[in-house]
Structure formats: C-alpha cells, structure tokens
Amino acid sequence: MKNNKLIRAIIFWFAFMLPLIVSPPALAASSNMGQVDTFIRSIITALTGISGLVATGFFVLGGFKYITSSGNPHNLEHAKRTIIFSALGLAIALAAFVLSNIVSTLAKTAFNG
C-alpha cells in the first residue's frame, strides 16, 4: 500500500514538474513601438473623425429645432442647448486629439523612438 502511494506521488510530480524543467525559458519578444504608436494614432484619428460627424449631426439637428421652434421658449432653449453641447463635445474631442498627439510626440522623443 505504501509502495503504491509512493509510485503515485512520483508519477504525479514527474508529470507536473517535467514540463517546467524541460521547457525553454519564455523570453520577452522585442517590440516595435512604431507600430503600436501608429495603431493608437489611427484609432484616435478615427474616433475624432467620428465625433466630428456626430457633432455635425447635432449641429444640424439643433439648427433645425431652432428654426422650427416657432417662438416657443421651451423649444428654443432646447435647440440652443443642443447646439452648445455639440460644440462643447466637439471641442473636447479636438482637445483630446491634440493632447494625445502632444503626449505621443513627447513619448517618442523621450524614448528615442
């Protein structure tokens, strides 16, 4: 009985420890930061373009509501808020685009990339 447990323990440790002993070490692969930078910049550019299109749509919607408000103060105020908030969203998106380009350029020069 003792012999059977010993054989099982040896087989268990051999089965689970052998791959750790025999396998080659996992080394970090060299990365190309230029590709990562290009990928992130293209995503940010696409998102900024999409936000510009959405803001343009809300400008048009706000302008349409403003024209068709017929002097109703509630509808007029709602149209003004739509235009102001779309301008604010566009400004935030453009500021994020400019800030990300500045940070990317600074990181590139700091890491000699």
Rosetta blueprint (number, residue, H / E / L):
1 M L
2 K H
3 N H
4 N H
5 K H
6 L H
7 I H
8 R H
9 A H
10 I H
11 I H
12 F H
13 W H
14 F H
15 A H
16 F H
17 M H
18 L H
19 P H
20 L H
21 I H
22 V H
23 S L
24 P L
25 P L
26 A L
27 L L
28 A L
29 A L
30 S L
31 S L
32 N L
33 M H
34 G H
35 Q H
36 V H
37 D H
38 T H
39 F H
40 I H
41 R H
42 S H
43 I H
44 I H
45 T H
46 A H
47 L H
48 T H
49 G H
50 I H
51 S H
52 G H
53 L H
54 V H
55 A H
56 T H
57 G H
58 F H
59 F H
60 V H
61 L H
62 G H
63 G H
64 F H
65 K H
66 Y H
67 I H
68 T L
69 S L
70 S L
71 G L
72 N L
73 P H
74 H H
75 N H
76 L H
77 E H
78 H H
79 A H
80 K H
81 R H
82 T H
83 I H
84 I H
85 F H
86 S H
87 A H
88 L H
89 G H
90 L H
91 A H
92 I H
93 A H
94 L H
95 A H
96 A H
97 F H
98 V H
99 L H
100 S H
101 N H
102 I H
103 V H
104 S H
105 T H
106 L H
107 A H
108 K H
109 T H
110 A H
111 F L
112 N L
113 G L
